[in-house]
Amino acid sequence: MTEEALSKGERTRRAIAKAALELFLQHGYHATSMRQIAERAGIALSGIYNHFSSKDEIFQELIIVEHPYQKILPLIRNVPGDSTEEFVQNSARAVQEEMGRNPDFIKLMFIEIVEFHGKHFPKLYETIFPQILPLLQRFAAPGSGVREIPLPRLIRAFMGSIIAFYATEFLMSQPTLPSELRAMRLEDFMDIFLFGILKRE
């Protein structure tokens, strides 16, 4: 829906959410005040409460709409690949390209982990599970070559590898670290996910 087609109230609600997202990414959740959000959105402080009952309610809406999983999962669902290996590596390339265009998305996830200890994740999971289901089916398909691992564990390990890559990206970005650490790609993580670290017999 275009901005012009929205009601005045919906445009204000979006302006509040956009302002809050920018401030949360810049300063973190707890260091951002409702007054700052109102000022950034260009409305009176009291005006926020016509749309959101609290700062936590704003964050909960953002985490559901803007969480990296909401960007990653639809992308992966449409990735081509005739084999599990090809699908996983193509997924890695697609995700790295998308996250390269939107590097701040991952910060929102870290705010949820560090400042909220994952409190909002159950609600987020309700919205992303329908997107996870096709991935589960793909890994479970006959001829996938995937060994018998309970599918919830498998998908957690798959998504966890992606998140681990981005967590370590923050740590490994310093130019004083060895270039081999800084040059690692998500595809390299996925290769280890697929084949492990032990030599095959």
N, C-alpha and C positions, 0 to 999 in steps of 0.2 A: 504494500500500500504506500502511495506517495505521501510525502509530508503534507502536501496541500489537501489531501483527502482526509487527513486526520482531524478529529475535533480539537478544539483549543485545549481541553483537558488532557487529551492523549499527547498532544505536542509538549505540553508542560511536563507531563510524566516522563516522556522520553528525554527531555532536556535535563531533568533531575537525575535520571539514571546515567546519562552521558557524563554529566558533571561529576557525579559520584565515582564513576569508573575511572575517570582521569585522575581524580584526587587519590583514590585508593591505590592506583598504580604508582603514583608519584610518592606518596607519603605513608602508605599502609592504611589499614582500616582504623586502628585505634588512634592514630595521629591525625585523622580527618574528623572535623566537627560538622554537625548539621548546618551551622552558620556558614562554614566554608562552602559546603555544597550549594546552599541557597545563593550565595554570592556568585559562584561560578555559573549557576543556572540562570542568574539574572532575575530571581524572584525574592519575595519577602520570606523570611525564615518561617513564618506561620503558614505560608503557602505550601510548603513541603508536606505538612500534615494533612492537607486535603487529598494527598495522593499516597503517602506512605505513613504508617503509624510510628515507624522507628528507623534508625539507621540500619539495624539488623535486617529489617524487611527489604530495604533497598539492596543490601548486599545479597540477600537470598535470591532476589530476582536476578541480579547480575550473574551470580554463580550458575544459575540454571540456564540463562540465555547466552552468556559469554564464555563459559568454561571451555578450555581447550578441547575436551572430549566432544563438545557440540560441534566443533569445527573438524576434528580428526575423523570421527566415526562415519559421517556421511561421505567423506572423501575416500576412506578405505573401502567402504561398501561397494563403490563403483570402480575400484582398481581392477584392471585386467590381470590375468595370470592363469596359464594352463596347468601349472603345478603349484603345490603349496610353497615351494621355494621361490618360484617366480612371483607369486602373489605377495609374499611377505616382503621381498626385496623391492617390488614396485610400490608397495604400501609405504615402505621406508622413504623412498625417493619423494613420493607425493606429500607425505607428512612434512619432511624436511623443507620442501619448497614452500608449503603453506605456512609453516611456522616461521620461516625466514621472512615472509611477507608481513607477518603479524607477531613479532617477537614478544610483545607485551602480554599476549594471551596467557602465556605460561606463568607470569607473575601473579595473576589472579588465583591460579591453583595453589601457588606457594602461600598466598595470604590465607587461603582456606586451611591449608595444612598447619602453618605456623601460628596464626592468630586464633583460629577456631578449632584446631585439633580435629578437623574433618566433620564437624557438627552438621554441616549442610549436605554432606555427601549422600545420605540415604534418600533425601528428596531428589537430588540430582540423579541418582541411580534409577529412580522410577521413570525419569524422562529419557535416559539414555539406553535402558535395557532393550526396548524395541529395536534400537539401532545395533545393539550388540548381537542380537539373535541371528541375523544373517551370517555374521562372522563365525559364530558357534557352528552353524550348519555347514559352512564351508570347510572348517577344520574337521568336521565329523563325516564329511562325504566319503563314500566308498572310493578307494583309490587315492585318497589324499596323502597316504604315506605317513600320517601322524600316528605315533604309537598310542596305546590306550592310556590316556590321561583324562581324568574327569574334566569335562569342558569348562566349568567355572574356573578351575585352576589354570587351565591352558590359556584362557582369555585374560585372566589376571596377569599371568606371566608375560603375555604378549604386550598388553597395554602398559604393564609395569616396566618393561624394557624401554618403551618409548619415553615414559616419564623419567626413568633413570638417566637416559641420554641427556635430556634437557636439564635435569638437576646438575649433572656433572659439567655441562656446558658452561654454566655460571661459574663453577669453580675453576675450570681449565682455561678460561679466557685470558688470563694474565700472560703477557708476552715473555715473562721471565721463565715460564714453565717450558719443558721440552716440547719441541714442535710436534713430535709423534703423539703426544697427549692432545694437543690443541687441534690436530688435523683429523682426528677420528670423526667418522660420519655415523649417522643413524644406521646406514646399511651395514657398517661394521658390527654394531650392536646386534642387528637382526641376524647376521651370520652366526654370531655366538648363540643367539636364541635358537636358531635352527639346528646347529650341529654340536653345541656344547663346547667344552674345552678338552675333553679326553680324546686321544687318538683312537680311530676306529681299528678294530682288529682286521 
